[in-house]
Amino acid sequence: MKVKEIGTLEAKTRLSDILLEVERGKHFYITRHGKRVAELSPITPQRNQPTFGCGKGVFIYVAADFDQPLDDFKEYTE
C-alpha cells in the first residue's frame, strides 16, 4: 500500500476530495515544509462493540438486595 504525501495547503484546499479517497481506503501523510506531521487514514471498524441490551437474557438470577448499600459502607451513607 503506497501512502501519498500531500502538503498542508493542498490538504486544506482539497479536504472534501481527500476525505472521499480516504473513505475508499486510501492513506495520506500530511506534510509541512516537507516533514510529515499527520497521517490521514480510514477508521478501522470496532469489533465486538457492545450495544444497548446486548446482555439481555445473560443473567438468570439477580439477588433481591442487589442494589442495597453494603454493610461495610453504611458509615459513609448515613
HURA-V814414 format. One record per residue. N is the residue number from 1. RES is the residue in three letters. SS is DSSP state (alpha for helix, beta for strand, coil for the rest). PSI is psi in whole degrees, -180 to 180 (NA if undefined). Layout:
BEGIN
n/res/ss/psi
N/RES/SS/PSI
N/RES/SS/PSI
END
This chain:
BEGIN
n/res/ss/psi
1/MET/coil/122
2/LYS/coil/130
3/VAL/coil/127
4/LYS/beta/139
5/GLU/beta/134
6/ILE/beta/147
7/GLY/beta/164
8/THR/alpha/-37
9/LEU/alpha/-45
10/GLU/alpha/-41
11/ALA/alpha/-39
12/LYS/alpha/-44
13/THR/alpha/-25
14/ARG/coil/24
15/LEU/alpha/-45
16/SER/alpha/-44
17/ASP/alpha/-40
18/ILE/alpha/-40
19/LEU/alpha/-36
20/LEU/alpha/-41
21/GLU/alpha/-38
22/VAL/alpha/-41
23/GLU/alpha/-27
24/ARG/coil/-1
25/GLY/coil/-1
26/LYS/coil/154
27/HIS/coil/147
28/PHE/beta/146
29/TYR/beta/131
30/ILE/beta/129
31/THR/beta/153
32/ARG/beta/119
33/HIS/coil/39
34/GLY/coil/-3
35/LYS/beta/136
36/ARG/beta/130
37/VAL/beta/-17
38/ALA/beta/159
39/GLU/beta/133
40/LEU/beta/117
41/SER/coil/161
42/PRO/coil/150
43/ILE/coil/132
44/THR/coil/134
45/PRO/coil/140
46/GLN/coil/133
47/ARG/coil/150
48/ASN/coil/38
49/GLN/coil/119
50/PRO/coil/141
51/THR/coil/159
52/PHE/coil/130
53/GLY/coil/6
54/CYS/coil/-18
55/GLY/coil/3
56/LYS/coil/128
57/GLY/coil/-6
58/VAL/coil/-43
59/PHE/coil/126
60/ILE/coil/-35
61/TYR/coil/132
62/VAL/coil/127
63/ALA/coil/149
64/ALA/coil/-29
65/ASP/coil/23
66/PHE/coil/-44
67/ASP/coil/15
68/GLN/coil/148
69/PRO/coil/146
70/LEU/coil/147
71/ASP/alpha/-36
72/ASP/alpha/-21
73/PHE/alpha/9
74/LYS/alpha/-38
75/GLU/alpha/-23
76/TYR/alpha/-20
77/THR/alpha/-8
78/GLU/coil/NA
END
